[in-house]
Amino acid sequence: MLLQDSMDRFVRTRMLKDAEQGKLAEACMESLADYLLHYSDLFQDDPGEMDEGPLADWEQALDAHMSELMDGDVEFGVELYGLELEQLEPEHLRDFFGWHLLREMSGDAAAIEEYVVVTHQWLAFLEEKEKISHSKYFEFMAVLNELGPECERVAKAARLLFHFVRLGSGISPRLRGQRFSRFIEGHARIATLETHQVFLSFDNQEERIGPVLLAKEITGLLKPGDVLDVELGLRSDVWMMVDIGPVYPASVYVEAEAFEPLRKVS
């Protein structure tokens, strides 16, 4: 069975039961399809293809495509071509929820929770229709059951961190006008977590940064090993958050040196 067909049939059944639930299912499936098409290993270009042809031709094609994007002439139709359902692996769902959605829906824990429920329903639909085996169904469900609560947790943390940073990171207005002596940004892993502060370590750097002062409501949602997409500033020997992006659970995020990509199957 084609993966796109499995999604379309599921969405139609949800639409017949409840229009609002059908729209939610459609949005979730489109987001999953977008991840699989543009970010998963299933549709990666052959690395050798970039070396073929003159560089000027490649740059010209890229410039033309960017111009179309700027002019709004490109329609983004999500279509999974001839991808078979059996090519979908549990690790694709791990990356979809633990990386893609957290990046695209940073801080929206409610939406992520809804997408987890919809994906549960889709897998149950496929298992009931005997489109996937019982063993594959339980492998998918194991990933969802593990990641669902974790993604909701870090999404809540990202939302609180967003407001915390916008309110000055707990620094009084009188001190906010002082210049920073140093900045550091990137993906920072929580090395040490305490009630009101964290120490962070950045990939490929030996230095441990901290303490970074946080509200206890935020540290209560974080765990050692979680990764923050963050910018920090040093002011009077105190590190404070200047900007914050998504937060990723430790079970998903790996350092680049440890990453082993999925085998390409298309």
Secondary structure, DSSP 8 states (H G I E B T S, - for coil): -BHHHHHHHHHHHHHHH-HHHHHHHHHHHHHHHHHHHHTSGGG---GGGGGSS-HHHHHHHHHHHHHHHHHT--------TT-BGGG--HHHHHHIIIIIIHHHTTT-HHHHHHHHHHHHHHHHHHHHTTSS-HHHHHHHHHHHHHHHHHHHHHHHHHHHHHHHHHTTTT--HHHHTS--SEEEEEEEEEEEE-SSEEEEEETT---EEEEEE--HHHHTT--TT-EEEEEEEEETTEEEEEEEEEEE-TTT---GGG--------
